[in-house]
Amino acid sequence: MKKGIIALSAIAALSTASFGATDADLETRLSDMEKKIKKLEKKLKKSNKKLNKVKAHDAGDNIKWDIDFRTSVDSISYKHASGETSSNDAVLSNRLLLGMKYKADDKVSFYGTLSYNKLYGATTTQTNGYEDFDWVTNETASTDSSLKVKEAYWLYMNDTFLGTDVAWTASIGRRPSTGGLGMNYREGDKRKSAIASTVNVEFDGASFKWNLDKVTPLEGSWFKLCMGRGITNATQRFNDQYGADYKETEANSDMIGFIFVPYDNGQYSVHTNYAYANNLIGYTQSDLMDGNNTNNRFADAGGISLSTIMVKADGIGDGISDYLDDTIMFASFSQSKTDPTNSDGGMLGSTNSETGYMAWVGVQVPCLLTEGARVGFEINKGSAYWRSMTYAEDTMIGSKIATRGTAMEVYWFKNLTKSLTLNLRYTKIDYDYTGSNSFFGYDGKPYDINSAEAKAMHAVSEASDFRASIRYRF
């Protein structure tokens, strides 16, 4: 731009000289030219300012960050089958989620979440290490103050698949597999990938989704194939005496499944989910009887298939009332079926294939007592051999969805400002059988909660959790 102005000045000077203009004409023309040059210089300064703003914006906008910070106090209590009780009136914790997003081009984006989930203060006792288990590392409040990777994956999107009108996506990385449909309502969150009736754990894996509504008569339908690895098939480095680092082991646990939505018109929808996981871990009968479970001697217990169907309504009827228009309801029915491979105690304490069931219903409505607030109620009931993969559920007293018995929950939340939300939640669990939050071996055997075995193992028969939290999101 500056070179252009200089060239323009030179051309003007040459042109006036070549035509032999008078001194008066020359001075007039030079004066006019100086005015034009000053105007061009002002425009150049404005252009440079705008360009610098754009550069500064682009430099700071490569990765977009969002913040989700929650401070909670939980009052929890347990009643044991033996008649004893235990409790903690004030469990204080902070949870920080740092979300990041970057769109490299029109088809590929990156998403990530860093997590910090910490109890107030430090511990003076040695932990058993379960809090660091990979399935729950970001959902379990611990005394570790480090940031962990909760999600990190790229997402590819395309409007056509093999020349058809099927829009599709592909994604690989640490996928968003917690806080799924059903479990998202009590926090006022958007749903994540899985249906929370059966799967709510962290996984590294891949997913592929196809929108089917343009090529089928099924309105709003889509299909997603999901696969992940929960336990690695490689030894850790320096753990092999012969130096064979990362060699293959038989301890890996993989999961594969699909989510299929046959109908979704924006108000009413149907959601289905099926998954199969293999090489699931647990303690053998011999280890439990010998008291060796403290050595973390996990064994391969077998596989499990999980299936669920959920119907959901975002609004009841069509213009009947504003209250019904703003009502959310859902109901789901789920089944688990074991495939035991271990003869020493089998799977869930049985060498036979066992089937479990769970029903879950929930409703969320505008609060009539507090303007702008919402209130919800949920109840679920599971059978003796019900087994879900919901270890990462955000509940201090264990997964309510995994309950072999009845769990009830009521919650209330309200936006205090644009960025602050107050949330109150009460969860009550009545267990009919033991083993609801166990692993998959003999430790998962369901004893009647009133049996001598349940009393001898000091099993929890009732549990409750009242949580008050304030959450900053921006």
Salt bridges, closest charged atoms under 4 A:
ASP61 OD2 - HIS57 NE2 3.66
ASP68 OD2 - ARG95 NH2 3.56
ASP68 OD2 - ARG471 NH2 2.61
ASP74 OD2 - ARG467 NE 2.99
GLU84 OE1 - HIS458 NE2 3.55
ASP134 OD1 - ARG174 NH2 3.42
GLU139 OE2 - LYS150 NZ 2.21
ASP144 OD2 - LYS148 NZ 3.36
GLU151 OE2 - LYS192 NZ 2.70
GLU187 OE2 - ARG425 NH1 2.79
GLU187 OE1 - ARG471 NH1 3.51
ASP189 OD1 - ARG471 NH2 3.03
ASP189 OD1 - ARG473 NH1 2.85
GLU202 OE1 - ARG174 NH2 2.86
ASP204 OD1 - ARG174 NH1 2.80
ASP240 OD1 - LYS247 NZ 2.81
ASP245 OD2 - ARG237 NE 3.33
ASP254 OD1 - ARG229 NE 2.60
ASP287 OD1 - ARG297 NH2 3.71
ASP314 OD2 - LYS312 NZ 2.95
ASP326 OD2 - ARG374 NH1 3.04
GLU378 OE1 - LYS400 NZ 2.48
GLU393 OE2 - ARG186 NH2 3.91
ASP394 OD2 - ARG70 NH1 2.69
ASP394 OD2 - ARG467 NH1 3.38
GLU409 OE2 - ARG186 NH1 2.69
GLU409 OE1 - LYS400 NZ 2.87
GLU409 OE2 - ARG425 NE 3.61
ASP430 OD1 - LYS428 NZ 2.79
ASP432 OD2 - LYS381 NZ 3.16
GLU462 OE1 - LYS428 NZ 3.65
